[in-house]
Amino acid sequence: MAEAGYKIRNTEGIHFITFAVVEWVDVFTRREYKDMLVESLAFCQEKKGLILYGWCIMTNHVHFMASARENNLSDILLRCSKCSASDHLERPMNVLVSRLKQLALSTMLQNLVQT
């Protein structure tokens, strides 16, 4: 991306882009995380002007061919990757908290039934 020195110079072209997960961790083996990525891409298409020609989600990285309606692919990728990263951190925590609440409620109900 632009901040990391990956400025797209030919703004009108179609580009092959790869995003890798930090330390190549196999994040995309779970359907939930693949769905989050697809939702992020769909949001960027609808709201930011991202044009996708093809994409492939691997276990620890993503490939896609893309351009932008307004020739601002660098900006789109920078904004969307920041949103996706924070979303990927926040959503699993929400799922974990929800599961812990369910477990606590289940345990409380079992204790009530036993007394």
C-alpha positions, 0 to 999 in steps of 0.5 A, a space after each residue: 500500500 502507499 504507506 508501506 511503499 507499494 504505490 500503484 503507479 499505473 492507476 488505470 491498469 488491472 493489477 495482480 495483488 496478494 495479501 498475506 496473513 502475518 507470519 503466514 498463519 492459516 487463518 482462512 481454514 475457517 469458513 467464518 474468516 473466509 466469509 469476513 474477507 468476502 464481505 470486506 471485498 463486497 463492501 469495497 466493491 459496493 462503497 469504494 469502487 473496487 473492481 474485482 476480475 478474479 480472486 482466490 482465497 488460500 489458507 494464509 493469503 489471498 490473490 486477486 486481480 483488481 482495478 478501481 472505478 476512479 483509478 484510486 486502487 492504492 487508496 481503496 486497498 489501504 482503507 479496506 485493509 485497515 477496516 478488514 484487519 480491525 474487523 478480523 480482530 474484533 469479530 472473533 472476540 465478539 464470538 468468543 464473548 458470546 460463547 462464554 456468555 452462553 456457557 455461563 448461562 448454561 452452567 447457571 441453568 444446570 445449577 438451578 435445576 440441580 438445586 
